[in-house]
């Protein structure tokens, strides 16, 4: 992908069998085995949420009843969902993606778009994708597929073309050859009901949709019909929008250590560095947090995440480090550490954080965070009452 590439360069990163992959991080004995995540796994009416590729080879599918999945795959290992683990792994995934570009748009817990146009270097796009894929697998234990294309729709379609662990390039000029022969229901954005309606018009493939009258589609489906026609022709003008998922849920940093570390002082130094980086990112995003999480991955890939909620939001790296250090003291089992991460969870806008500060500690917290200028701005904007509640209570 050298000099012929023009326009934007968009990556779509999709973690393969996300929930099952996270379970394998926490229990390496699951590697290579058929695994399914299911609600109420002990009940016959439980439903498969996701399945590993080993399980899919037996015909196990999402939404399949547990009893049917076990019939198809007698050796199937079923685990109940653990969303705290999945959210923690998702946060680590997006932190890694943000090392490549600030233009990262989360789509769901396990997939996102990256606008790589600016960091793109001539001839290095595919190489960068493989590097990202390898780091995701090596550092986080998360296998992923990556689609590379000039827009979001084509990048999404490309990432679906090779799973697991695929890196696929899809150019707009390749749409007639690679997309048009596919059944219309395989097109991103077309669900079962829409596919049935399209087939009533004898639209069976993406190619059929591409050449069908756009005005007729718009008359039948409204604005969606116009978009379907554009997508089938490889057209998608949407930009990668980091704000699309709206408010930031967490801010964190992690590092895979160059060698396994068993020295506590060295681990504390790493935590301090990570905490300072978290502070910088919190300030940049203008948010704060009262819930700090520590992630520890041991040399045997066993991973734990522990967090502690606090009465007041934290602003500084020193405070974040203090909480993370206490978590290390309490939960580290003394074994060699491969990766360590510090994350501020459930972040809130600074304006909300001011309101949550404890009556007796807010002056100290404000001073440490050097927020007096911001408070002055808030006072000018909203009036004196925003910071005079303490004196009112005193009376």
C-alpha positions, 0 to 999 in steps of 0.5 A, spaced: 500 500 500 504 505 497 503 511 492 497 509 489 493 510 496 489 516 496 484 519 501 483 517 508 486 511 511 481 508 516 483 502 521 477 497 524 480 493 529 475 488 532 477 483 537 476 476 536 471 472 540 472 478 545 469 475 552 472 468 551 479 471 549 478 475 556 476 468 560 483 465 557 487 471 559 484 469 566 485 462 565 490 460 560 488 452 561 482 454 556 487 456 550 485 451 544 479 449 547 472 450 545 469 455 550 462 459 550 460 464 555 453 463 557 447 467 561 445 461 566 450 456 564 447 451 569 440 452 566 437 449 559 434 455 557 441 459 558 443 462 551 450 463 548 453 470 548 459 468 545 463 462 543 471 461 541 473 459 534 474 452 537 467 452 539 464 455 533 468 449 529 462 444 532 457 449 530 456 453 536 453 460 535 451 466 539 444 466 541 444 458 541 441 455 547 446 452 552 443 445 551 443 445 544 450 448 544 452 442 549 449 437 544 453 439 538 460 440 542 460 435 548 466 438 551 464 445 551 466 449 557 461 454 559 463 460 563 458 465 566 459 472 563 464 477 568 463 484 565 467 487 570 473 483 567 471 485 560 470 492 561 477 492 564 480 489 558 476 493 553 479 499 557 486 496 556 485 495 548 482 502 547 488 505 551 493 501 546 489 504 540 490 511 543 498 510 542 497 510 535 492 516 534 488 520 538 482 519 533 479 513 536 472 512 536 469 506 540 464 502 537 462 497 542 466 494 548 470 490 543 471 494 536 473 501 534 475 505 528 482 509 528 483 514 523 490 513 521 491 518 515 495 523 519 500 518 522 500 514 516 507 513 512 508 511 505 508 504 505 507 502 512 500 502 513 499 494 513 506 494 517 503 498 522 497 494 522 501 487 523 505 491 529 498 493 532 495 486 532 501 483 535 502 488 540 494 487 542 496 479 542 502 479 546 501 485 551 494 484 552 492 477 550 487 479 545 487 476 538 484 481 533 482 482 526 484 489 522 480 492 516 484 497 512 480 502 507 478 509 505 472 509 509 469 506 516 464 502 512 469 498 508 474 498 514 468 494 517 467 490 511 474 488 511 475 486 518 470 481 517 473 478 511 478 474 515 477 472 522 481 470 527 487 474 526 486 477 519 489 484 516 485 485 510 486 491 505 479 493 501 480 499 496 474 502 493 476 500 486 475 493 489 468 493 491 465 490 485 470 484 485 470 483 493 463 485 496 458 485 490 458 477 490 456 477 497 449 475 499 446 482 501 445 480 509 452 479 509 453 487 508 454 491 515 448 495 517 443 490 514 439 486 519 435 480 518 428 484 517 431 488 512 434 483 508 427 479 507 424 486 505 430 487 500 429 479 497 422 481 496 425 486 490 429 480 488 435 484 491 439 478 493 447 480 493 450 487 495 451 488 487 444 487 486 443 493 491 449 497 488 445 497 482 438 498 484 435 505 484 437 509 489 430 513 489 426 507 490 430 505 496 429 511 499 422 511 498 421 504 501 426 505 507 427 513 507 434 516 509 436 509 511 435 507 503 439 512 501 445 510 505 444 502 503 445 504 496 451 509 498 454 503 502 453 498 497 457 502 492 463 503 497 461 510 499 461 513 506 462 520 508 462 519 516 469 521 519 472 517 525 469 521 531 472 520 538 466 523 541 461 519 538 461 514 544 460 521 548 463 521 555 469 518 557 468 512 561 475 511 563 482 514 563 488 509 564 495 507 562 499 500 562 505 497 560 508 491 559 515 490 562 521 489 559 522 483 563 518 480 569 519 484 575 518 481 582 522 487 586 516 491 590 520 498 589 521 497 582 513 496 581 512 502 585 516 506 581 512 503 575 506 505 578 508 512 579 510 513 572 503 510 570 499 515 575 503 521 572 501 519 565 493 518 568 494 525 571 496 528 564 490 525 560 485 526 566 487 534 565 487 533 557 480 530 557 478 535 563 475 529 567 476 526 574 475 520 578 473 517 585 475 510 582 482 507 581 483 500 578 490 497 578 491 491 573 496 486 574 498 480 569 503 475 572 508 472 568 504 466 567 499 470 564 494 470 570 491 477 570 487 480 576 484 487 576 482 490 583 479 497 584 477 502 590 472 507 590 473 513 594 469 519 597 472 524 593 474 525 586 482 525 585 486 530 581 493 529 582 498 523 580 500 523 587 493 521 589 492 516 584 499 513 585 497 513 593 491 509 591 494 504 586 500 503 591 495 501 596 491 496 591 498 493 590 500 492 597 493 488 598 493 484 592 499 483 589 501 475 591 509 476 590 509 473 584 513 476 578 509 481 574 509 481 566 504 487 565 501 493 570 496 498 569 493 504 572 486 506 570 481 511 573 474 508 572 467 512 572 470 519 570 466 525 571 467 532 568 471 537 572 465 541 573 461 535 577 467 533 581 467 540 584 460 539 587 462 532 589 468 534 593 468 533 601 466 539 605 472 539 609 477 537 604 475 541 598 480 547 599 486 542 600 484 538 594 483 545 589 490 547 591 493 540 590 490 540 583 491 547 581 484 549 579 483 556 582 483 559 575 478 554 573 473 555 579 474 563 578 471 561 571 466 557 574 464 563 579 464 568 573 459 563 569 455 561 574 455 566 580 458 565 587 453 560 589 457 555 586 463 555 591 459 559 597 455 553 599 460 551 605 459 558 608 452 557 607 452 550 611 457 554 616 451 559 618 
